[in-house]
Amino acid sequence: MTPTQIPLYSELEPLEFCDKWLGLDSLPSEEATLQKGHGYRSRCNRLLSEVFGLSTNTVRQWGSGFRRMPKKHRAKLGKLLFYRKIEELHLTCRHATTCTVQIIFSGGGF
């Protein structure tokens, strides 16, 4: 059985986090491009606002591509995505007879 691979990111760029959290990274490129059209930035703003417990105005002030997002938040995004993948795997594997996981470290040190 091939192990399920879960990437562990030390940091994650905000737009990459939004793509992964919203499932756009698994769509065909044309469909992902359509999904990133009208309203994508607002959805991403709301998601990041909820994740960090900040107002959407604060998140908007990070600018285009969230370039001014504090570094400490980028580290948290990587961890949140990792924990979400672990939870999804737990739900998938809880009725399986075997379930193998391989964690892949991506990025610099913690």
N, C-alpha and C positions, 0 to 999 in steps of 0.2 A: 504494500500500500504506500502510495506517495504521501509524504507528510504535507500537511497544510502549512504554508509559509506565511508568517505574519511579520511585516517590517516593523522595526523599532527605530523610530526617528529621534535623534537628539534635538532637532529643531525642524519645524515645518513652516514653509512660507504660507501666509494666510490664504492666498488664492488656491494653492494646492490643497490646503486643508478643506476649503469650501468645496472644491471639486470632488474630493474623496468622500467627504461627509454627505454631500448631496447625491452621490452616486454617478456624477458626470464622467469620472475617469474610466468607468466601465462601459460607457456608451460608444457606439461608432462615432468617428470624428465629426461627421456632418450633423448628427443628432446632438452631440455635445455642443457644437458651435451654435445651433439653434437655441438650445437651452440656456446658453450664456448670453443670449440676446437681451431683450427688454426685461427688466426686473431682476436680473441676476445680481447686480451690485447691491440692490436693496435686500435681497434674500441673504446674501453673504454678510452684509452689515448687521442684519437682525441676528443671524447665527452667531457671529463673533460677539455681539452685544450680550446675548444670552449666555454664552460660554464664559465670559469674563465678568458678568454681572455689572456691565457698564452701560451707559446710555448710548443710543445709536448716534447721537451727536458726537460723543467722544470718539467712537469708532470712525466716523466720517472724517474727523480731524486728522486721522492718520494718513490721509491723502490717497492719491491714485495708487492702486496696487497695495495699499496699506503700508507704504514704505516707511512711515514713521512709527509703526507699531513697536513698542518696547521689546527688546530682545527676550526678556523673561517670559513674555506671552508666547513667543514662537516656540520656546521649549515646552510650554504647557500644551500647545496644539499637537505636537508630536506624541506626547503621552496620552492625551485624550483619545486620539485616533487609535493608538495601540490598545487601550483599555476597551474601546468599543469593539475592535476586532476580536479581542479575547472573549467578550460577552457573546458576540455572534457565534463564535466557535463553540462556546459552551452550550448554547441553545441547539446547535447543529449536532454536537457530539453526545449529548446526554443520553440518547437512546441507542447509540452505536456500540457495537461490541469492542471495537478498537478505534482509537482516534490519535493520530500522531501529529505533533506540532513541531515546526522548526521556526525559531525566531531569528530573523535576519536583521542585524544592526546596520542602520544606514545613517551615516553622518559622523560628526565629531563626538567627542566624549561628553558625558553628562557632568 
